[in-house]
């Protein structure tokens, strides 16, 4: 689990997670169909938050 981070308004943070995907094993991950994001946060202004996930290939997805 990642440590708690306090972020002020207007700040951006980037969290990079690397995994081997079981590389070199018979059950190695070839394709990833979905990810699960667990996020616990508080913020005051609706619509003032943007969360983007970026794949290793550079594909961006905005979390609604």
C-alpha positions as CSV (number, residue, x, y, z in Angstrom):
1,X,0.0,0.0,0.0
2,X,1.3,3.5,-0.9
3,X,1.8,6.0,1.9
4,X,-0.7,8.8,2.6
5,X,-0.1,12.0,0.6
6,X,-1.6,15.4,1.3
7,X,-2.1,17.4,-1.9
8,X,-3.0,21.1,-1.9
9,X,-5.2,22.8,-4.5
10,X,-3.5,23.2,-7.9
11,X,-0.8,20.6,-7.1
12,X,-0.3,17.5,-9.2
13,X,1.2,14.2,-8.1
14,X,2.3,11.3,-10.2
15,X,2.4,7.8,-8.9
16,X,4.3,5.2,-11.0
17,X,3.9,1.5,-10.3
18,X,6.0,-1.0,-12.0
19,X,5.3,-4.8,-12.2
20,X,7.0,-7.7,-13.9
21,X,3.6,-9.2,-14.9
22,X,5.2,-12.6,-14.0
23,X,7.6,-12.2,-16.9
24,X,9.6,-15.3,-17.6
25,X,7.0,-17.6,-16.2
26,X,4.5,-19.8,-17.9
27,X,1.6,-17.6,-16.6
28,X,3.1,-14.3,-17.7
29,X,0.6,-11.5,-18.4
30,X,0.4,-10.9,-22.1
31,X,-2.6,-8.4,-22.2
32,X,-4.3,-6.4,-19.5
33,X,-8.0,-5.9,-20.0
34,X,-8.8,-3.8,-17.0
35,X,-7.3,-2.3,-13.8
36,X,-8.9,-1.6,-10.4
37,X,-8.2,1.7,-8.8
38,X,-8.9,2.1,-5.1
39,X,-8.8,5.7,-3.9
40,X,-9.8,7.2,-0.6
41,X,-9.8,11.0,-0.6
42,X,-11.7,14.1,0.4
43,X,-11.9,17.3,-1.6
44,X,-14.3,20.2,-1.4
45,X,-15.2,21.4,-4.9
46,X,-17.1,19.1,-7.2
47,X,-15.5,18.9,-10.6
48,X,-12.1,20.2,-9.4
49,X,-10.5,16.8,-9.5
50,X,-9.0,15.0,-12.5
51,X,-7.5,11.5,-12.4
52,X,-5.8,10.0,-15.5
53,X,-4.3,6.5,-15.9
54,X,-1.6,6.1,-18.5
55,X,-0.6,2.7,-19.9
56,X,3.0,1.8,-20.6
57,X,2.2,2.4,-24.3
58,X,1.0,5.9,-23.6
59,X,-2.7,5.4,-23.8
60,X,-4.5,7.8,-21.4
61,X,-7.8,7.0,-19.6
62,X,-9.6,9.6,-17.5
63,X,-11.3,8.2,-14.4
64,X,-14.8,9.6,-14.1
